[in-house]
């Protein structure tokens, strides 16, 4: 198989449809390699990115894999012909092997005590799926509900303000990622990424995530995708329980011997059950604060880690499109433009955009009574009027008082409660115009940009909900970011508070064998345990932990 990179396709050859893209890519490959249509058996996009470095020449850049009629002999002849001509295209053409996407080898028989995976976010789902593929018949437990009932709980909360602490934007099948756009970008490289993407496609995601440089699924599609992944675990012999919360961790000789689960039965009755287990994967997510307390009180080694806090910032999507794509803004093949911004300040602190949602919405992400937390999401078409992202600054362990390992959790909770109070209750969020925030004055009304937070906003001073060092950092960063994205400091842009759940403030320490350094048999995993930062990295960590667990059994 051959792979060709650096394939340039102008926008006038694309209309946003997959069929047009396929034809344009095929024509470009034929032209670059001087082939006839009969020479080419198949072409498959491998990577697609927007090149907008010159606003007068925005285009797509592709790499593609192809098969020639005649197989390996035809490929060898093409390469010989290009070498004889000293063709410059050889610098961008190479022979490659087909992807080998493999789960761990099936062990043949399930262990006497099946592994328990706590949490059905992306880390827990992919860990449980990998264990199921290996024949271990895992038990996957999730405190929240399945995707259908979870979606209904979130819709009811958005409409009425009735929060279910166990089923919300943070908790339920798919974890927080299900309602945060489903962005699949990652700053790391791993062979596991292709397996993860293919699994999501097999479960219902668009095929384009296999080659898009900034892939996303969409929060309208993800509930179906995670439901299908969950069903695959069951089909392989695993068990999945919803409404099942870990409330106890049993130890014997310093090693894990089981977990206690609290489950809601008919009539709202809570029943506790102890499940024997010698291997427990802890993929609880970054908002499972009661689990962190349980681990601390059980003597499991934890440590503080750096996390980030701030606000959601909303701009008109059209402004972002113009800033990124110039005169090509609005082209159907481009869609809504994303951005990623970082500002390093003279103070030594930094601010950055997080979970940027093109054509998206700010979501109500509370999971505890009396606290307001925000996040962002986009639907698959990214057709919303506004763009939003988290505007965050780091909180370092040395910023926190005392020696409580959960001091970061305490700060998050304090800020969320301050936001609840500033909003006047009922999970209304405090909001402020960027122009007023920069001048240090409260806002009394909104401007041209209409906030999308579903519970409504109360105009005022968002900075009162955050530590002073976070507010000062964000206030200095916004003008600096305007140099990177013209219009970012738009006076009518909206800040909605608070964004407090971008990452876990705690790490459950683990060793090279991926087990807890204090508690053998406990496998910390994913974002909540402090080892991931997004859907792809969390899913990858889930696969790593599953592989290490399988190896420990063999």
N, C-alpha and C positions, 0 to 999 in steps of 0.2 A: 504494500500500500504506500502511496506517496502523499506527502503533506506539503502544501504550498502556502506560504505566508505573504504578507504585504500586498494582498489583492485589494485594489482600490475600486470602489463602486460609487459613482456620483449619485446624488439624491434624485436626479431626474430619471433614474432608471428604477426607482423604488416607489411603491405606494403604501407600504406598511403591511402588505399581505405576504404570507409565507410563500405562496406560489410565485409571485413576482420576484421575490428574493431568490428563490431557487433558480429561476431562469436567468436572472442577471448574473448570479454567481457562476453558473455553468458557462455562459458566454464569456465571462472574464477569464476563466480557467482555459478555455479553448484558445482564446486570443493570446494569453501569456505564454502558453506552451506550444503554440503553433500546431494544434491538433485539429482533426476534423471531428464532427459530431459522432461519426461511427467509431472513433477511437476510444471514446469515453463511455465507460459502463455506468459509473455512478459518481456523484459528487455530494459530499456532506459537509456543511459548515462546521468548523471546529471552534472558531472564536470570532466574535463580531464586536467591534467597538466603534464609537463615534470619534472621529478626528475633527475637533473644533478649534485647533490651535490658531488657524487663520479664519476669522469670521467671514471672509469673502470666499472661502473654499471649504465649507463644511461637507464632509463626506464620510462614508463608512469604510473601515479597514477590516478585511477578513483574513483568516487562514482557513484552509479547507483540506479535507482528505478526499482522495479520489482513487477509483479503481479503473484500470484500463482493460479494454477487451483484449484478451490474450494473456492476462494475468502477469506474473512475475517476469516472463520473457519480454513482454511489451514494455514493462517499466524499465528493465535493464537497457533495452534498445533506445528508449527515449533519453535516458541519462547519458548513454554513449553519444547520441546525436548532439545533445546540448554541450557535452564536453568538447567535441570536435569543433563546435562553433565558438567555444569559449563564451558561452551565453552567460550574461550577468544574472539570469534568473536562477542559476545553480545556487547562488547564495541564499535563496529563499525556498529551495526545494530539497526535501530529504525523504529517505525511505523510513517508514515507521512500521511497528507491529500493531496489530489490532489490540484494543484495550482488553485486558483480562480482569474483569470485574468479579471478584470472588469473595464469598463469605467464609468464615472459619470452617474447617473440615468438620463434617458431622461425626460426633463422638460415638455414635452407634446406640448407646443406652443413656437414658437420663439418670442423673445422680439421685441418690436416695432422698436428699434434701435439695429441692430445686432452689436456684438463686432467686432472691427477691430484689426487684428494682423499684425504688421509691421515687415516683415522679414521672409523669408521662409527657414532659416537654420534649424538645428535640433530642437532648442528650439521652434521656431515659427511653424514648421510643426507639432510637437507633441501637442503643445498647441491648434492649430487650429483643429487638428483631434479630440482631446478630447472635445472641444467645439461643434464640429459638431456631435459627438456621443451623446452629451447631447441635441441635437436638436436646438442649437442656431444659426445655419446657418451663421457662421462667414465669414467676408471678410478678406482674406489673401492677402496682397500686398507685392510684391518683386520687388526691383529696377532692378534686373538682369533678365536674360531670362530663359526659360525652359531648361531642361537638354540637349536636342539635340542641340539647337542653341547655348547654352553656351559652350558646348564642341567644336563646330565649331569655336566660337570666340577665345577660348583658343588656339586651334590648329593654327589658323591664326596668333595670337600674337607670338606664339613660332616660327613660320616660318618666319614672316615678321617684327616683332617688332611693329605692328600696335595695340596699346592698346585701348580697349574699356573700359572707366572708369566705365561703368555700368554693364559689363558682362565679368567676368574674374575669376581667381582662388578664389577671395574673395566674389564676388557677383553673385547671380543666384540661381536657385532652389537647395536646399541642403546646401547652404552656403559654408564656407571654408572647412567643413568636407568632402564634396563630392570628393575633389581632394587632400586629405591627408590620403589616405589608408583606412579610415573607421575603425580605431581602436576603439573597444568598451569596453576596459578595464576601470575600475574605482576604486578609492580607497575608495568609500563609499558603503554602503549597503542600499538597498531600495526595498520594494516589487514591485515598479514600474519597476525595471530593467527587470524582466521576461516578463512583458507586452510589453516593448519596443522591446526586442529581438524577441518575437513572432510576433510582428507587422512587423518587418523587414524581418523575414523569410516568412511571408505571402505575402510580397511585392516582394520577389524574392531572398533574401539573402540565403546563405547556411544554412542548418539545424544545422551544426556543431557549429555555434555561440551560440547555446543554451547550450552547455556544455563545450566549449573550455575555459580554464582559461584565455587565452589572445586572445579573439575573434577579428576578423577583417573581413570586407566585401570585400575590394579592390576597387580601384578607377575606375576600368573597369566595375564593377557590380553596384556600387552605383547610377549612373545616372538612371538606370532602376528602382532601388528600390525606390528612392525618387519620381520618376514620378508616380509610382503606389500608393504611399502614398498620393500624391497630388490628384490623380484621386479618391481615396476613400473619401477625403474631399468633392470633388464635388458631388460624388454619394450620400452623406449624406445631400446635400442641401447647402453646403458652396460654396463660390465663390473665385476663385484664379485669381489674375491679375499679369501678368509679365510686366516689363518695367514701373512699377508704383512706384514712389519715393515720400516719405513723405517730403514735403517742408514747411509745416506749421502745428502748433498745436493751436487749438482754445480753449479758456478758457472762462467760464462764472461763475462768482462768485467764482473764484479760482478753479473751477472744470473743467475737460475735457468736451468739448462740440462738438468736431469734429476734423478732420484732413484735411489738404489740400494736394492733391496728384497731382503730375506732371506726365503725361503719354505721351508716344510717340505714335503718330498716324501715319497713312499712309503718306508717303512723308517726314517723319522725323519731322513733326509738333508737338511741345510740347503744351499740353493743360492742364490747371489746373482745378481741380474739388474739391469742398469742400464736404466732406462726414460727415454728422452729426453722432456723436457717443458719448455715455456716458461712454464707456469702451474701452480703447485702450491698447493693449498689445504691449510693446516695446521690440521686439526681433531682434534688428537691426544688431547684430553682432559687433565684436570688431574693424572692419575697417570702420564703418559708421561715419567718422569724421565730416561730415557736419551735421549729426543728433545730435552729441554731442554739436556742436556749436548752433544749433537751440534750443536745450533744455536749454543751458546756457542762451541764449538771451531771452528765454521765461520765465525765473525765476524758472525753475525746479531745485530742489536741487541736486547738484552733489558733489562728493568728489574725491580727488586723491586716487589711490590705488597702491599697489606694482604690478609691472609687470616685464617682463624679456626681455633681448636682447642678441644677440650674433651672431653666424654664424651657417651654416650647416657644418658638418664634415662627410667626406666619407672615408670608408675603403673597402678593398676587403671583400665581404661577406664570402669568404672561410676562411679568418683570424678570423672573428667573430665566425663562425661555429666551428673552431678548439678550440678557446678559451673557448667556452661554452660547447661543447659536446665531446671534446677530440677525441679518436679513432672512435667514432660513428658519427662524422661529415659527412654530406652527406647522411645519411640514409633517404630513401624516406618518412618514417613515421614522421621524425622530421621536415623536411623542413628547411627553412632559420631561423637561430637563431636570437632572439632579445636580447637586453640588456637594462638595466636601471641603470644609474650611478649617484651618488651624491658625491661631494667632499666638505667637510666643512673645511675651511682654517683658519689659525692662525689670519688672518686679521679680522675675524668675518664675512666675506662674504662667500657665497657658490656658486657653479656652479653645473649644472645638465644637463643630457641629456633630450631631449623633443621630442615627436612625432617620436620615432625611427622607421625607415622604413626598415625592412629586405628585401633584394633583391629589393631595391627601387630606386627612382630617385629624384633628387633635382628639384623643380619646380619653375618657375618664377611667383611670387605671387604679383606683383605690381598691384595696383588699382588706382594710381594717376600718371599723366604724370610727367616724369623727376625724378622718384624714382625707385630704385631697391629693391625688397624685395624677400626673398626666403622662401620656405617651403619644405616639403618632401611628397612623396606618394609612395605607392606600388600597384601593380596590385594584383588580387586575388591569382595568383600562386606564387608571391614573387620570381620570377625567375631571377631578374636582377643581374648583376655581382657585384654591389656595395651595401653596407649597408650605410645608412645615418641617422643622427639624428640632431636635433638642439642642439648646445652646448651653453648654456645660463647662464647668471648671473642676479641676481635680480637688479632691479632699484627701490629704495625705495622713497616714497614721499619726504623725507628730502634731497634726492640727487638732487632734481629739484630746479631751481632758482625761485624767485618771488613768487607770490601768485595766479597766474592764474591756475584755476582748470584743464585746458587743457594743462598744461606745458608738461605732458608726451606725448601727441599727438605731440606737437612741437618737442620734442626730437626724436621721431620716424621718423618724416618727415625729420628732419635735417640729421639723419643717412642714410636714404634711398636716399636722394639727394647726399650725399657725396659718397655713393656707385655707384650711376649713373655716377657721375663725374669720379670716380676712374676707372670705367669700360670703360670709353671713349665714353659713349652714346649708343644709340640704345638698351638699357636695357641689355647690356653685363654686367656680374657681376664680381667684383674683386675677385681674388682667391689667395691663398697662401698655400705652403706646410707646414705641421705641423712642420717639422724640422726647417724651416726658421722662422716660427712664434715664436717658442720657443727661437731661438737665436736673435730675434728682427731684422732680415734682410729681405728685400723684396725678393720675388721669381722672377726669370727671365724665368722659364720654368717649365713644369710639370714633373712628375716622372712616376712611375709604375701605380698609380691609376689615371684613366681617369675621369675627372669631368663629371657629367651627366646634369648639368644645361643647359636647351635647347637653350638659346640665346648665348651660348658661354661665355668664361671667359677671363679676362685680368689678367695676372700674375703680382703680385705686393705685396703691404702691406695692408692687410684687416684691420689691427688695426687702420688705419687712419680714418676709417668710424664709429668708436665707441667711447664712452666715455672712458677715461683713466682707470677709476676704473673697467669697464667691461673687458677691454683688460687684465689688470693685474690679475684679478680674473681668467680668462680663461687660461692665461699663467701658473699660478700656479696650476690650477686644472688638466690639461692634464696629467702631470706625476703622480699625485695622482690617477687619474682614471686608469692609466696603471696597478696599483697594483690590481685593481678590475677586469680588462679585459686586459689580456696580449696582447700587440700589439697596444693598443689604441694610444700610442704616436709614432706610426710608422712615420718615417721621411717623407715618400712619401704620407701619408694621406693628403686629400685635405680639406681646409677650404674655403667656399664660403660665401660671405657676401651680404647683412646682413639679419639676422633673427630678425625681429622687430615686428611681428604680432602674437606672441605666446598667448597673452592675452590682455585684455583691460586695458589701463592705467587710466580708469575712472570707478567710480561706481555711478549709478543712485540710490540714497538712497531710501530704501523702509522700511515699518514698518512690524509689525507682521502680519498684514492683507495682506501683499505682494503688497500693493499699494504704490505709491510714497509718501514720507513723506511730500512733499510740494504740491502735485497736485493730489487730489482724482480722481479716474477714470483712472489714468495712472498706468499701471502694468509693471514695469521693469522686464525683463526676460532674462535669458541665459547669454552667455559669454559677449556680448556687454554691458550689463547692470552691469556686474561685479559679477554675481552670479553662474558661472559655469566655468569649465575648461576642456572641451572635449565633445565628442558627447554624451556619456551616461549621464554625469551630466547636460548637457544643455537640453537634451530631458526630463530628470527627472524634471528639473526646469520648463520646459514648462507644464508638467502634473500638477505640484503643483500649478502653477499660474492659470491654467484652472480650477482646482478643487476649488480654493479660489474664483475665479470669479463666478462660478456657484453657490457656497454657498451664495455669496453676493446678488444674484438675487432671491434666495428662502427665 
